Amino acid sequence: MKIELSNYHEIIIKMKHPIICIPRICKSITQQDIKKVFDTYNFGIIRNINIVQGNENNKVFIKFNYWNRNLQTQQFRNAINNKQEIKIFHSFPNFWKCYKSFSKL
C-alpha cells in the first residue's frame, strides 16, 4: 500500500489530535457544561465544541488545541486512538461515553 506524504501527515495529525465524539448527550447540556467537565480532567486546551442537534439527544464533537503531557491524558488519547470507549463522569454515577470521531470536521 502506497501512502502519499500529504495523506501520511494528515493521518499522523489525526492520531496525535483525535476528535472526541460523544454520540448521545442530553439536549439540556451546553458547551459550557461540557468544557467545565473536560477541564476537570485536565486533558488540555479545547479548541472547539460542536453540538449537533438531534431529535431526542444531541451529538458532540470536541477538538483540542493542545493536549497536556501527563499520564492520564496519554492513557485517554491512547485508548481513544485504539477505538476504545471511554467513560467521562460528569456527575457520579452519570457519565458520557466518548469515542474517537471518524467524521471529517
C-alpha positions, 0 to 999 in steps of 0.5 A, a space after each residue: 500500500 502506497 501512502 502519499 506524504 500529504 495523506 501520511 501527515 494528515 493521518 499522523 495529525 489525526 492520531 496525535 489530535 483525535 476528535 472526541 465524539 460523544 454520540 448521545 448527550 442530553 439536549 439540556 447540556 451546553 458547551 459550557 457544561 461540557 468544557 467545565 467537565 473536560 477541564 476537570 480532567 485536565 486533558 488540555 486546551 479545547 479548541 472547539 465544541 460542536 453540538 449537533 442537534 438531534 431529535 431526542 439527544 444531541 451529538 458532540 464533537 470536541 477538538 483540542 488545541 493542545 493536549 497536556 503531557 501527563 499520564 492520564 491524558 496519554 492513557 485517554 488519547 491512547 485508548 481513544 486512538 485504539 477505538 476504545 470507549 471511554 467513560 467521562 463522569 460528569 456527575 457520579 454515577 452519570 457519565 458520557 461515553 466518548 469515542 474517537 470521531 471518524 467524521 471529517 470536521 
